Amino acid sequence: MLLSSASIDKLTNIITGYSGLTSKINKSEIDKILEDSGSKDIICTYDECFAEHFDIINNPLYTKTEFKQEKYVRLQLEKLNGTSNIANFITIYFEHIYDYTDEPEEVVVYLNKSFDDDGYSVEKIEESDEYKIYSIDNCLVNYDCLFKESERGNYILINEHNEKCFNKIKSGDYTGAITNSRSLLEQILCEIKAERQRSQGRRVSGYNGDIGQLVDDTFPLINFQLGQVGGVQRAYEQLENGFKDLINGLAILRIGMSDAHSITYIPTQKDAIIAVNTAKTLANFIVRHYFEHYVNAV
């Protein structure tokens, strides 16, 4: 879930109570929401949070608890922004919304004025009296599903392709999303192939744009059946064949629907979603398998 600066501002005002629509809560309550939403790792003291933010530390208002709390919430939300954990945070907050206001509908209206522009909305489920976030994200594999094990080489570019897939679907650029879905897989396969070839003392071969050949060159280097026996091994053999078919399907889709070629068919949102979800699911599995058996195992 990726929120604009305006939405982060509105959400901060709600959490801290500065909007006037909710009661103020203390830092321990904020940290409990962070913990319950799966973000325990970013909980810290005010001083730790602001260590690199000298504009905050040197502000005359730094002695005021309310000032520090507002800055703390904003910075923590910015850390979560672009991941599924910010949606978790909002959901957990709304699970306790009646502790902070008697008029949650006013809070929803206030947030949705900005959320709507980002492609999201907070909605009440009448049957359960619960609140849920609705968006295009509900149709997509988690935005932050890809690995975070390494920032070396071209892995940063891989994550950029991942982000572009998400942003282009949200903006309605379905042809661009299909292009980036294939580019995501190409970047991953090229990087893994080069690293495996170097580790084996072999010359790193280039890439001529034939993704089918790239798959045939790379898959034997990472052996999806590694560590599997019997029926499970046979299952992974079938999965590997399925992976190849899916990647070839993406290649054909890109030729006909993406902005990398003359378009012969105008893609719809569902076309872009299936392309992006396929690429991201395959990418996530391939990278995790590679790191598990060839990087972290060393």
Secondary structure as UniProt FT lines:
FT   HELIX           5..16
FT   TURN            17..19
FT   HELIX           27..36
FT   TURN            37..38
FT   HELIX           40..42
FT   HELIX           46..49
FT   TURN            50..52
FT   HELIX           54..57
FT   HELIX           60..63
FT   HELIX           65..80
FT   TURN            81..82
FT   HELIX           84..95
FT   HELIX           97..99
FT   HELIX           104..118
FT   STRAND          120..125
FT   TURN            126..129
FT   STRAND          130..135
FT   HELIX           136..139
FT   TURN            143..144
FT   TURN            153..154
FT   HELIX           155..171
FT   HELIX           174..199
FT   TURN            200..201
FT   HELIX           211..222
FT   TURN            224..227
FT   HELIX           230..257
FT   TURN            259..260
FT   HELIX           269..290
FT   HELIX           291..295
FT   TURN            296..297
//
